[in-house]
Amino acid sequence: MNRKWQIIKYITFDFIGILLAWFLFIYYRSKIIQGSITLKLIPSELSIRFYIGIALFILFWLILFSLAGFYNDIFRKSRLKELGNSIGITLIGTLIIFFVLMFKDVILSSSYYFKLFYILFFLVFILTYFPRLIITSITINRIHTRKYGFPTIIIGEGEKALELYNELQAQIKSQGYKIVGFVDIGGNNSLTGVIPHLGNLISIDSIIQKNRIEEVLIALDSSDNKSMLKLINELQSMNVIIKAIPSLYDYLTGRVKMSEIFSAPLFKVSFELMPPWQVKVKQFMDIVIAGFALIVLLPLIFILCILIKLTSKGAIIHKQERIGQYGKPFTLFKFRSMLVNAEQSGPALSSKTDTRVTSLGRFMRKTRLDEIPNFFNVLRGEMSLVGPRPERQFFVNQIVKVAPHYIHLQKVKPGITSWGQVKYGYAENVDQMVERLKYDLLYIDNMSILVDLKIIIYTLITVFKGKGV
């Protein structure tokens, strides 16, 4: 399975469909306008404006389809779900184009506008959805006939693991689980001798990387919440799809959602915190705002660089390793606000009365100017504008001992600002970090573009009031 080639196929057929829809729409419009200004299918004089119009029309639809998630997870598409999404997103796109471009047409008859609207909608929908449907149907057929499969492991023990494996193997139509092996929990596993034994949970990270595992099936009693939570905490940073055998309680509470009629009864542990289009918009906002901020703040950055150099010895930029999304370390950039060798005795959090902080550094911390270089981390894709503040591994280890659910913050990219930082402020010790944790978890449960905008506004208010510490 070649993901890049599959995405190229979707985009290529969408491109062709959109282009064809453009020409047919222009042709139809020129016919019904009649006595008004007419537009030919291909103008006799191909102006730059004509080419720009085509390019913008195609680009608009491709961006809209991308925001809708049409090019995400291209081997796990649902035809019924994509039908609904296609109708909805095509309707939205048609409304936007209709009100942006059609308002210039001066036609007395209202039927003219309705005709154009319906024609544009049906042309774009039919010429893009059906080619996508054919590609998706071919892919699903190859999955059902086991020509395509996703490298999968079973984690569990006892009869539950064996029953799950036998049920998957007995399916007439495969759901794409290509069982590579199993990971033992507790010993005496019934799968021994049936499929390869890959190891135990201690080596789960290397097992997933070595075998390029995409899906993990948990064959445990999900009523054992403590063991399940611990296992999911370890897996959720590894960027794999996690599914588990549901208990009776899961059925009664509605956690089990049927997606395939003939599939094994498994529920997906979802880490999708925002709709795909909002994820794309959030990424776009990050890049645009970070780039704009660095340009606008360039004079201030230049002044701060001079002041830092004049007021204390040491480098202007302080670099420090932090833990990012999925537990991956990255280098965080900040303006240096402390004396050189401030942590020669080991990692230590700062406080309001910290003598290691320079006089300029104290001002920068109050106004959060020391975090301006964080925008470079955003442009590098390591951080977001809004998200839980990244911590060092030294403190992460301490927090996890007290609050194991801290690991859930690593589902998302760390941010320059966060709901925890707005509501609680800087933490001076591990206990305060744990106290601040509840605000960041609340943010993750309610992530949206609107919430991000609110947090950014509150952060700006904090900066202008100088209450950053």
Order of alpha helices (4+ residues) and beta strands (2+ residues): alpha-alpha-alpha-alpha-beta-alpha-beta-beta-alpha-beta-alpha-beta-alpha-beta-alpha-alpha-beta-beta-alpha-alpha-beta-alpha-beta-alpha-alpha-alpha
